[in-house]
Amino acid sequence: MEKKYQLLYKKMLTEIGKCWQSEKPDKDKAEDCFWIAHHYCDCIKKIARKEGFSGNDNEINFFRNVKPQFVCFLDYYV
């Protein structure tokens, strides 16, 4: 995974971890984590739209490897 996406992924995991350490009920934690994951999915989409892809290999890598690592958290918290 490219460094820009790795940094976002680490930030997302850190925020989700902090969320689960809060004193809120589990239902509220799960909802907050969903919105955290949603925010980071939007971030990677914006980067992909803004910068584009330098070739087919990079585009395939994004949709096959990068995006699923973020989207799986949306699916999990739904």
N, CA, C and O atoms as a GROMACS GRO file, in nm:
protein
  312
    1MET      N    1   0.084  -0.117   0.000
    1MET     CA    2   0.000   0.000   0.000
    1MET      C    3   0.089   0.124   0.000
    1MET      O    4   0.191   0.128   0.069
    2GLU      N    5   0.049   0.223  -0.078
    2GLU     CA    6   0.128   0.346  -0.084
    2GLU      C    7   0.128   0.416   0.050
    2GLU      O    8   0.036   0.402   0.131
    3LYS      N    9   0.234   0.493   0.073
    3LYS     CA   10   0.254   0.557   0.203
    3LYS      C   11   0.136   0.648   0.241
    3LYS      O   12   0.095   0.649   0.357
    4LYS      N   13   0.081   0.722   0.146
    4LYS     CA   14  -0.030   0.814   0.178
    4LYS      C   15  -0.151   0.737   0.230
    4LYS      O   16  -0.220   0.783   0.320
    5TYR      N   17  -0.175   0.620   0.173
    5TYR     CA   18  -0.287   0.539   0.220
    5TYR      C   19  -0.253   0.468   0.351
    5TYR      O   20  -0.341   0.449   0.435
    6GLN      N   21  -0.128   0.429   0.368
    6GLN     CA   22  -0.085   0.366   0.493
    6GLN      C   23  -0.105   0.459   0.611
    6GLN      O   24  -0.150   0.418   0.717
    7LEU      N   25  -0.070   0.586   0.592
    7LEU     CA   26  -0.085   0.685   0.698
    7LEU      C   27  -0.232   0.702   0.735
    7LEU      O   28  -0.266   0.707   0.853
    8LEU      N   29  -0.318   0.711   0.635
    8LEU     CA   30  -0.461   0.724   0.662
    8LEU      C   31  -0.515   0.600   0.732
    8LEU      O   32  -0.597   0.610   0.823
    9TYR      N   33  -0.468   0.484   0.690
    9TYR     CA   34  -0.513   0.359   0.751
    9TYR      C   35  -0.474   0.353   0.898
    9TYR      O   36  -0.555   0.314   0.983
   10LYS      N   37  -0.350   0.391   0.928
   10LYS     CA   38  -0.304   0.391   1.067
   10LYS      C   39  -0.383   0.491   1.151
   10LYS      O   40  -0.417   0.462   1.266
   11LYS      N   41  -0.412   0.608   1.094
   11LYS     CA   42  -0.492   0.708   1.167
   11LYS      C   43  -0.632   0.655   1.195
   11LYS      O   44  -0.686   0.673   1.304
   12MET      N   45  -0.690   0.589   1.095
   12MET     CA   46  -0.824   0.533   1.112
   12MET      C   47  -0.824   0.429   1.224
   12MET      O   48  -0.912   0.430   1.311
   13LEU      N   49  -0.727   0.339   1.223
   13LEU     CA   50  -0.720   0.236   1.326
   13LEU      C   51  -0.699   0.297   1.465
   13LEU      O   52  -0.755   0.248   1.563
   14THR      N   53  -0.620   0.401   1.472
   14THR     CA   54  -0.596   0.470   1.599
   14THR      C   55  -0.725   0.532   1.651
   14THR      O   56  -0.758   0.519   1.769
   15GLU      N   57  -0.798   0.599   1.564
   15GLU     CA   58  -0.925   0.661   1.605
   15GLU      C   59  -1.027   0.556   1.648
   15GLU      O   60  -1.098   0.576   1.746
   16ILE      N   61  -1.034   0.446   1.574
   16ILE     CA   62  -1.127   0.340   1.611
   16ILE      C   63  -1.089   0.280   1.746
   16ILE      O   64  -1.176   0.251   1.828
   17GLY      N   65  -0.960   0.261   1.768
   17GLY     CA   66  -0.914   0.208   1.896
   17GLY      C   67  -0.949   0.301   2.011
   17GLY      O   68  -0.993   0.254   2.117
   18LYS      N   69  -0.932   0.431   1.992
   18LYS     CA   70  -0.967   0.528   2.097
   18LYS      C   71  -1.118   0.527   2.121
   18LYS      O   72  -1.164   0.541   2.234
   19CYS      N   73  -1.192   0.512   2.014
   19CYS     CA   74  -1.337   0.509   2.026
   19CYS      C   75  -1.382   0.394   2.115
   19CYS      O   76  -1.470   0.412   2.200
   20TRP      N   77  -1.323   0.276   2.098
   20TRP     CA   78  -1.363   0.160   2.176
   20TRP      C   79  -1.318   0.169   2.320
   20TRP      O   80  -1.367   0.094   2.404
   21GLN      N   81  -1.225   0.258   2.351
   21GLN     CA   82  -1.181   0.275   2.489
   21GLN      C   83  -1.267   0.375   2.566
   21GLN      O   84  -1.248   0.393   2.686
   22SER      N   85  -1.359   0.439   2.498
   22SER     CA   86  -1.445   0.537   2.564
   22SER      C   87  -1.546   0.467   2.656
   22SER      O   88  -1.560   0.344   2.654
   23GLU      N   89  -1.613   0.545   2.733
   23GLU     CA   90  -1.709   0.492   2.830
   23GLU      C   91  -1.851   0.483   2.773
   23GLU      O   92  -1.945   0.454   2.848
   24LYS      N   93  -1.869   0.507   2.648
   24LYS     CA   94  -2.001   0.504   2.586
   24LYS      C   95  -2.053   0.361   2.577
   24LYS      O   96  -1.976   0.265   2.586
   25PRO      N   97  -2.185   0.346   2.561
   25PRO     CA   98  -2.241   0.212   2.536
   25PRO      C   99  -2.188   0.157   2.401
   25PRO      O  100  -2.153   0.233   2.311
   26ASP      N  101  -2.184   0.025   2.391
   26ASP     CA  102  -2.129  -0.039   2.271
   26ASP      C  103  -2.200   0.005   2.143
   26ASP      O  104  -2.136   0.021   2.039
   27LYS      N  105  -2.330   0.024   2.150
   27LYS     CA  106  -2.406   0.067   2.032
   27LYS      C  107  -2.354   0.202   1.982
   27LYS      O  108  -2.336   0.221   1.861
   28ASP      N  109  -2.331   0.294   2.074
   28ASP     CA  110  -2.280   0.427   2.036
   28ASP      C  111  -2.136   0.418   1.983
   28ASP      O  112  -2.100   0.489   1.889
   29LYS      N  113  -2.057   0.331   2.043
   29LYS     CA  114  -1.919   0.312   1.996
   29LYS      C  115  -1.919   0.260   1.852
   29LYS      O  116  -1.843   0.308   1.768
   30ALA      N  117  -2.004   0.162   1.825
   30ALA     CA  118  -2.011   0.104   1.690
   30ALA      C  119  -2.054   0.209   1.589
   30ALA      O  120  -2.002   0.215   1.478
   31GLU      N  121  -2.151   0.292   1.627
   31GLU     CA  122  -2.196   0.397   1.536
   31GLU      C  123  -2.085   0.499   1.512
   31GLU      O  124  -2.064   0.541   1.398
   32ASP      N  125  -2.016   0.538   1.616
   32ASP     CA  126  -1.904   0.633   1.601
   32ASP      C  127  -1.795   0.574   1.512
   32ASP      O  128  -1.738   0.644   1.428
   33CYS      N  129  -1.766   0.446   1.531
   33CYS     CA  130  -1.664   0.380   1.449
   33CYS      C  131  -1.706   0.372   1.303
   33CYS      O  132  -1.623   0.385   1.213
   34PHE      N  133  -1.834   0.350   1.280
   34PHE     CA  134  -1.884   0.352   1.142
   34PHE      C  135  -1.854   0.486   1.077
   34PHE      O  136  -1.806   0.492   0.964
   35TRP      N  137  -1.882   0.595   1.148
   35TRP     CA  138  -1.860   0.729   1.091
   35TRP      C  139  -1.712   0.760   1.075
   35TRP      O  140  -1.674   0.833   0.983
   36ILE      N  141  -1.629   0.706   1.161
   36ILE     CA  142  -1.484   0.722   1.145
   36ILE      C  143  -1.441   0.652   1.016
   36ILE      O  144  -1.369   0.710   0.935
   37ALA      N  145  -1.485   0.528   0.998
   37ALA     CA  146  -1.451   0.452   0.876
   37ALA      C  147  -1.506   0.522   0.753
   37ALA      O  148  -1.439   0.528   0.650
   38HIS      N  149  -1.624   0.575   0.761
   38HIS     CA  150  -1.687   0.648   0.650
   38HIS      C  151  -1.602   0.768   0.611
   38HIS      O  152  -1.578   0.793   0.492
   39HIS      N  153  -1.555   0.842   0.710
   39HIS     CA  154  -1.470   0.959   0.685
   39HIS      C  155  -1.343   0.919   0.609
   39HIS      O  156  -1.305   0.984   0.511
   40TYR      N  157  -1.278   0.813   0.654
   40TYR     CA  158  -1.153   0.772   0.589
   40TYR      C  159  -1.176   0.712   0.451
   40TYR      O  160  -1.090   0.725   0.364
   41CYS      N  161  -1.289   0.648   0.429
   41CYS     CA  162  -1.323   0.601   0.294
   41CYS      C  163  -1.340   0.721   0.200
   41CYS      O  164  -1.295   0.718   0.086
   42ASP      N  165  -1.405   0.824   0.250
   42ASP     CA  166  -1.418   0.946   0.170
   42ASP      C  167  -1.281   1.007   0.139
   42ASP      O  168  -1.258   1.056   0.028
   43CYS      N  169  -1.192   1.004   0.236
   43CYS     CA  170  -1.057   1.060   0.216
   43CYS      C  171  -0.982   0.988   0.104
   43CYS      O  172  -0.922   1.053   0.019
   44ILE      N  173  -0.986   0.855   0.105
   44ILE     CA  174  -0.912   0.784   0.001
   44ILE      C  175  -0.976   0.804  -0.136
   44ILE      O  176  -0.907   0.809  -0.237
   45LYS      N  177  -1.108   0.817  -0.140
   45LYS     CA  178  -1.176   0.844  -0.267
   45LYS      C  179  -1.136   0.980  -0.322
   45LYS      O  180  -1.112   0.994  -0.442
   46LYS      N  181  -1.129   1.080  -0.233
   46LYS     CA  182  -1.089   1.214  -0.276
   46LYS      C  183  -0.947   1.215  -0.330
   46LYS      O  184  -0.918   1.279  -0.431
   47ILE      N  185  -0.858   1.143  -0.263
   47ILE     CA  186  -0.720   1.135  -0.310
   47ILE      C  187  -0.715   1.069  -0.448
   47ILE      O  188  -0.647   1.118  -0.538
   48ALA      N  189  -0.787   0.959  -0.463
   48ALA     CA  190  -0.788   0.887  -0.591
   48ALA      C  191  -0.844   0.974  -0.703
   48ALA      O  192  -0.791   0.973  -0.814
   49ARG      N  193  -0.950   1.049  -0.675
   49ARG     CA  194  -1.007   1.137  -0.777
   49ARG      C  195  -0.913   1.251  -0.812
   49ARG      O  196  -0.896   1.286  -0.929
   50LYS      N  197  -0.853   1.310  -0.710
   50LYS     CA  198  -0.766   1.426  -0.731
   50LYS      C  199  -0.638   1.388  -0.806
   50LYS      O  200  -0.599   1.455  -0.901
   51GLU      N  201  -0.574   1.281  -0.761
   51GLU     CA  202  -0.444   1.244  -0.817
   51GLU      C  203  -0.455   1.150  -0.937
   51GLU      O  204  -0.365   1.145  -1.021
   52GLY      N  205  -0.564   1.077  -0.944
   52GLY     CA  206  -0.577   0.980  -1.052
   52GLY      C  207  -0.480   0.864  -1.032
   52GLY      O  208  -0.424   0.847  -0.924
   53PHE      N  209  -0.463   0.786  -1.136
   53PHE     CA  210  -0.374   0.670  -1.130
   53PHE      C  211  -0.271   0.682  -1.241
   53PHE      O  212  -0.304   0.720  -1.354
   54SER      N  213  -0.147   0.649  -1.209
   54SER     CA  214  -0.039   0.661  -1.307
   54SER      C  215  -0.041   0.549  -1.410
   54SER      O  216   0.029   0.556  -1.511
   55GLY      N  217  -0.118   0.448  -1.385
   55GLY     CA  218  -0.128   0.337  -1.480
   55GLY      C  219  -0.233   0.238  -1.436
   55GLY      O  220  -0.289   0.248  -1.327
   56ASN      N  221  -0.257   0.142  -1.523
   56ASN     CA  222  -0.357   0.040  -1.490
   56ASN      C  223  -0.320  -0.040  -1.366
   56ASN      O  224  -0.407  -0.077  -1.287
   57ASP      N  225  -0.190  -0.066  -1.347
   57ASP     CA  226  -0.147  -0.144  -1.231
   57ASP      C  227  -0.180  -0.073  -1.101
   57ASP      O  228  -0.224  -0.136  -1.005
   58ASN      N  229  -0.160   0.059  -1.097
   58ASN     CA  230  -0.191   0.136  -0.977
   58ASN      C  231  -0.341   0.139  -0.951
   58ASN      O  232  -0.385   0.132  -0.836
   59GLU      N  233  -0.418   0.151  -1.056
   59GLU     CA  234  -0.563   0.154  -1.041
   59GLU      C  235  -0.615   0.019  -0.991
   59GLU      O  236  -0.700   0.013  -0.902
   60ILE      N  237  -0.564  -0.088  -1.049
   60ILE     CA  238  -0.603  -0.222  -1.006
   60ILE      C  239  -0.564  -0.244  -0.861
   60ILE      O  240  -0.642  -0.299  -0.783
   61ASN      N  241  -0.444  -0.202  -0.824
   61ASN     CA  242  -0.397  -0.216  -0.686
   61ASN      C  243  -0.489  -0.141  -0.589
   61ASN      O  244  -0.522  -0.191  -0.482
   62PHE      N  245  -0.530  -0.021  -0.628
   62PHE     CA  246  -0.618   0.058  -0.542
   62PHE      C  247  -0.749  -0.015  -0.516
   62PHE      O  248  -0.790  -0.030  -0.402
   63PHE      N  249  -0.814  -0.060  -0.622
   63PHE     CA  250  -0.945  -0.122  -0.608
   63PHE      C  251  -0.939  -0.265  -0.553
   63PHE      O  252  -1.035  -0.314  -0.494
   64ARG      N  253  -0.828  -0.331  -0.573
   64ARG     CA  254  -0.815  -0.469  -0.526
   64ARG      C  255  -0.760  -0.478  -0.384
   64ARG      O  256  -0.798  -0.566  -0.308
   65ASN      N  257  -0.671  -0.386  -0.348
   65ASN     CA  258  -0.602  -0.398  -0.219
   65ASN      C  259  -0.628  -0.284  -0.120
   65ASN      O  260  -0.652  -0.309  -0.002
   66VAL      N  261  -0.623  -0.161  -0.168
   66VAL     CA  262  -0.632  -0.046  -0.078
   66VAL      C  263  -0.776  -0.022  -0.032
   66VAL      O  264  -0.804  -0.023   0.087
   67LYS      N  265  -0.865  -0.001  -0.126
   67LYS     CA  266  -1.003   0.034  -0.092
   67LYS      C  267  -1.070  -0.071  -0.003
   67LYS      O  268  -1.137  -0.034   0.094
   68PRO      N  269  -1.054  -0.201  -0.030
   68PRO     CA  270  -1.119  -0.301   0.056
   68PRO      C  271  -1.074  -0.296   0.202
   68PRO      O  272  -1.151  -0.329   0.292
   69GLN      N  273  -0.949  -0.254   0.226
   69GLN     CA  274  -0.901  -0.247   0.364
   69GLN      C  275  -0.973  -0.138   0.443
   69GLN      O  276  -0.983  -0.147   0.565
   70PHE      N  277  -1.024  -0.037   0.376
   70PHE     CA  278  -1.100   0.068   0.441
   70PHE      C  279  -1.249   0.033   0.446
   70PHE      O  280  -1.314   0.049   0.549
   71VAL      N  281  -1.301  -0.014   0.335
   71VAL     CA  282  -1.444  -0.042   0.324
   71VAL      C  283  -1.487  -0.157   0.416
   71VAL      O  284  -1.602  -0.160   0.460
   72CYS      N  285  -1.399  -0.248   0.444
   72CYS     CA  286  -1.436  -0.361   0.531
   72CYS      C  287  -1.480  -0.313   0.668
   72CYS      O  288  -1.563  -0.378   0.732
   73PHE      N  289  -1.427  -0.200   0.715
   73PHE     CA  290  -1.471  -0.146   0.843
   73PHE      C  291  -1.613  -0.091   0.834
   73PHE      O  292  -1.690  -0.102   0.930
   74LEU      N  293  -1.648  -0.033   0.721
   74LEU     CA  294  -1.787   0.011   0.702
   74LEU      C  295  -1.880  -0.109   0.710
   74LEU      O  296  -1.981  -0.105   0.781
   75ASP      N  297  -1.846  -0.213   0.639
   75ASP     CA  298  -1.928  -0.335   0.639
   75ASP      C  299  -1.940  -0.394   0.779
   75ASP      O  300  -2.048  -0.436   0.821
   76TYR      N  301  -1.830  -0.396   0.850
   76TYR     CA  302  -1.828  -0.453   0.985
   76TYR      C  303  -1.920  -0.377   1.079
   76TYR      O  304  -1.996  -0.437   1.155
   77TYR      N  305  -1.913  -0.245   1.074
   77TYR     CA  306  -1.993  -0.166   1.169
   77TYR      C  307  -2.137  -0.147   1.125
   77TYR      O  308  -2.218  -0.096   1.203
   78VAL      N  309  -2.172  -0.186   1.004
   78VAL     CA  310  -2.312  -0.184   0.964
   78VAL      C  311  -2.381  -0.299   1.032
   78VAL      O  312  -2.501  -0.318   1.013
   0.00000   0.00000   0.00000
